[in-house]
Structures are given as C-alpha cells and as structure tokens.
C-alpha cells in the first residue's frame, strides 16, 4: 500500500498543467449546444415553435402530432452537430442524474435498409426500467415500469455525441419518482399564489417566476492520490487521517491566486458550461486548501436545478482530463472547512420586477415588504420542514461546524431591516390616520431602499439570510440536488401567500379597510407571529441553543431525528393542498432518505473497519517489529544497560500495542452494533440505531488510527496523508 502511496505522490508531483485555450468569446459560444430559441426558430416550423413556446411560458400541452414536427427539427439540429444518440435525461431520487442512450438508427422490417429515426413518441415519453431506482414503497420490485416524460420548459442539450432531453420520471401509477416533478408543481403553486398578491400592486402582472442562483463549493485533489485512499473512493471523504500541521490557519488560500492546474481545469469547465448554456460567472479559491467555488448568474429555478445537476456531472468528466478528482462531500477533510451549496432565491414578475428588491415608490416598497415578511412567516411556521430538506448523512458533518450554519433554522435580516419591522409592528389596528399613513409612506416604507444600501452585514452563522435582493439558504449541502430545498421553500411561501391574500381580502370586504390599510394590518400580525425565527447573533453559541429552546424552535442535530418532520400530518396536508405531492409521494421520500442515510453510514462503517484492520494495523505491526528487532539488537550489544538505552523504543512499542488494541476492540464492537441494527425492520429505528450506536465508533477508531500515523515510520504509512492530499498542487 505504501508503494501505491509513493507512486501516487510521484505522479501527482510531476503533473504538468493541461494546457487549454478558449475556442471563442463566452458570449459567442454560449448555448451553442442547446436547442434554444435561436435553434428552434431555425429548425422548427412556425406552428411547432409556437407550441414549444406556449408549453414553456404558459404550461400548455403539446399535441402529439405537433410533437412529431418538434422531434424532426430537434433531430436535424442534433445530427448537424454530429450527434448519434438521444437520451431522456432525468433526476431519480439517487441524488445523481440518469440516462439511457438510444441511437438515431432503425432498420426496415427486412433488415435491408437503415435510416435515422426520432419521432414525437420518442421525444415525449420513454419507458426506462424503474426497478433499480429508489421508490420508497411506491412500487414492487417486479413492477419495473417507470416513465420519463419530456419537460419542454428545460431545453434539450448536446453533451458529447448525445442529445439529452430533460424529463420527469414517474411510476406506472403516476407518482413522482424524481426531484423534478414535485419541483415543477411547487413552481406552479408559487406562480399562482404570488401572481394573485402582485395584482394588489400591478394589475399587469400575469406570471411570477421563482429564480435561483446556486454557489457550488468543491474540493480538487489529484486523482492518483484519491486512488490511494479507499475511503475517498468508496465514501467521498476521508474516514481517517491526522490533520496537517498547516491547514487553513493563515487564511492564505481564500480568494488567493488560483493554482495553475486548477485554473486550467476551471477554464475548460467554463467552456463546457458555456456550450451547455450554464451561465457560470464567478470562480475563486475557498477557505480550505484545495477548495474552490463557482457560481452562475440567476436563472429560473427549474432550469437552474437542471444546470447544477448537469454541472456536477460535467465537473467530474472534465476533472478526469486534468487528472483531478472532484469531491462534493460536505466534509471530506477533518479540521478544515466543508462545502456548501448556498441557494440564493428570489421571485421575479413577467414585467421585470424582482419582488424582493424595493423600488422608488412607497407602493413598490409595500410590495417588497409583503413578499419579504410573508417569506419570514413561511419559514417561521415551517422551520422543522425546511430543516428536513438539508438533512443527509454527509451534511450532518458540516452543519454547526465553524464554516456552516447550525442545525437550528433561523432568519437573519440585519439591524436596519429589523428596525423597519419594529416600526411596522406599531401600526394601528384597523383604519390608519392620515398622519400615520404619511409617516409610514415617507419615513418607514419610503426609506427602505436607503436602508438596504447600508444593510451589507452578513451573518455566516445564519441558515437563512436576506442579502439585499434575495434570500440565501446557506445550509444546503454541496452534494445536494437543489430541487429538494427549492420544492419545499417555494411550497411553504406559496401556502403563506395564499393565506395572506385571504386575510387581506377579508379585511377589505368585512372591515371596510382600504387595500393599503388591510395589507399593513396583516403584515403587522405576521411580524408579531414570526419574531421567534429572527436572530441576529452568533448561531454557534451555547446561548443561542438555549434561547432557541425557549422560542420553541427545533434543533435536529442528526438526519434521522430531522426527517420525522417530513411525515407530520401538517406537512402531508401542505403538499397535498398545493397538489405538489400526495401522501404516498411524501412518505416514499421519507423512507428513501432514511434508507439512504442508513446505507451511507453502513458503507462508511465497513470501509473504516477494512482500512483500520487490513491497512493500518498490519503497517503498525510491521513498524513495531522493526522496533522490537532494534531493542533485541541493543540488548545483545549493551546487555543489562539496554533498558535505559532502548527506553524510548520500548515506550513506542507499548503505545503502538495500545492503539492496535483500541482499533481492534472498537471495530469489533462496531460490527456487533451493526449486526444488531441490521435486524431491525423499522426503517426509522434502524437509522437511529446506526446514528446513535454505530456512527459514534467512527471517531473512536479514527482517533487510534490517527495516533498511529504520528508514531509509525512515514516510509511505510499506507495511505496518502492530509498534507499530501491538500497541498500537492
């Protein structure tokens, strides 16, 4: 094993940066491999083009006959670019993307002729085998049917020689088996609810679009070094390894000069993104050594989610060409920052207004306040549910660490906006006096744009923070599919906006209040009801944990406890009322996420036990034997004096034995606990058993292994060390 380690170090140290030159300006090549509007206009008939646009903008169904013309144009466009195959590209509940490639190739019934074929039937629907995808009890194993159906709101694209068609994935009985289907339903719900509220302020608004800008953090390590680590290959993180003497203490990596190899990787990655229409804009070093970030321009949420899922796949493929491995795990290295995927969310109207950005008039600012306060109320009422969307085995390692938000969901809005809400809280009940109206419009609502100009504070310990013209959900993990968090966030805000509309209308109709007065009255009550969720202080402090308990906020520190909120009757009703997911679909996701958690901990336990017993212990014994031979030699030479001369060697031999015993004992106990857990039939109880009884052994075993790393001769240590993984550029 040490031979593999040193060969990997040799290979990594002698890498030459892979040269890459951009083919053209980004603005020129952007979307070249996307069946976008320009391509549609060139390759589709006017009726086919109109059909796609109506589907994209208004959700209208595409006639099957029209689908044939669309498929014909799409095929001709793809073939003109060298494409040979097509696939329905979808996002099953595995957390990755899936695809099954079919050739544009058919033969005549007698086999004497061949031709390219791709019709409306192949475009609109396929039937991939669904038996091996997570289903959470929706279907039996022997019922293999699943269907992918074209999502025209997300344009087809070419990757390599394959035409990729974004699709939803559903079971034979119609339940969603993917991330996209519930997301599309949630986006429809927020559109309807937000549009109705917008009409208080602008009758011309006909559509509201939820937008998303994700920030993808990741680690780059040399592929050879990654291959020398069984834990990285099998789990995506290091299960053992002593921290490097130099880590991120000097803060010298953050925003520093990007290493040449990494920069060349980023340049090629950005070109691939431009061709695929992924509008990446920002790149920089992150806090930890070997950690980086890229971020795009905001997009419509469904498209942004597709682009992030596609990006993660493209990142790995480009990394192979540069001899890198990308680590998306939220905490791949102990002792340095982990990785998140901040989800920046906002709402935009078809009239070009960002609803979370104040305007130049009191009316536009009242509109801003309506959406701003309703979002706070939605998070306040559903904080436990929002916590479930970030609950994974890997994110559990990150939440609450010194670079990530705690497991307690709270909202940060800054000192200035807090004062605005305090002023609004004093609004009179019922009709407003002329003086109060003037004061509100001039001194409270009217000054919001000026307030936001100065409100530049950022609380890095806040899971959900307002950052000027958007909400930043900072607790989302780097390996996550954004759809999980975005489905829930849009759903809870849609529900809240519906309730807001009902409350305001009731005051107008029943209390004879004017529209502005009714809105102020309802917002005042929401501010009072949502105070518990607002927090401006240190989210890491013990004081906040105690305060959160007093406020009645949840503090689910582990995934199994957090996921229970997913099947709360109120949650099932919320998703059902909005037609986003029925109870079967909600319960299925709960089962799938519990099972995924259990399997990930189980795999990590097996890998850790294997490395500890089959790599670390034999190496320690080998070095111990060397020491024993040394002591024997000293005894032969010095006789009775050897005990003083060999004192340090003897102490070292004893220390090695103590750590070997600690590893063996804890691995054996961990295996026993795992066997006990595997007998449990209830998925919740099994997950809790793995969390509470199996996982705690990880730190114990690691502690003994890491001590041995400092004792054993570096020349025979079998796996790449932290200093090599993080600093070999």
ABEGO torsion letter per residue (X at the ends): XAAAAAAAAAAAAABBBBBBBBABBAAAABGAABBBAAAAAAABBAAAAAAAAAAAAAGBBBBAAAAAAAAAAAAAAAAAAGBABBBBBBBBAAGBBBBBBBBBBBBBAAGABBBBBBBAAAAABBBBBAAABBAGGABBAABABBBBBBBAABBBBBBEABBBBBBBBBBAAGBBABAAAAAAAAAAAAAAAAAAAAAAABAABABBBBBBBBBBBBBBBBAAAAAABAAAAAAGBBABEBBBABBAAAGAABGBBBBAAAAAAAAAAAAAAAAAGBBBABBBBBABBGBBBBBBBBBBAAAAAAAAAAAAAAAAAAAAAAGBBBBABABABBGBBBBBBBBBBBBBBAAGBBAABBBABAAAAAAAAAAAAAAAAAAAAAAAAAAAAABBAAAAAABGBAABBBABBBBBAEAAAAAAAAAAAABBBEBBBAAAAAAAAAAAAAAAAAAAAABABBBAABABBBAGABBBBAABBAABBAAAAAAAAAAAAAAAAAAAAAAAAAAAAAAGBBAAAAAAAAAAAAAAAAAAABBABBAABAAAAAAAAAAGBBBBABAAAAAAAAABAAAAAAAAAAGABBAAAAAAAAAAAAAAAAAAAAAAAAAAAAAAAAAAAAAAAAAAAAAAAAAAAAAAAAEAAAAAAAAAAAAAAAAAAAAAAAAAAAAAAAAAAAAAAAABABAAAAAAAAAAAAAAAAAAAAAAAAAAAAABBAAABABBBAAAAAABX
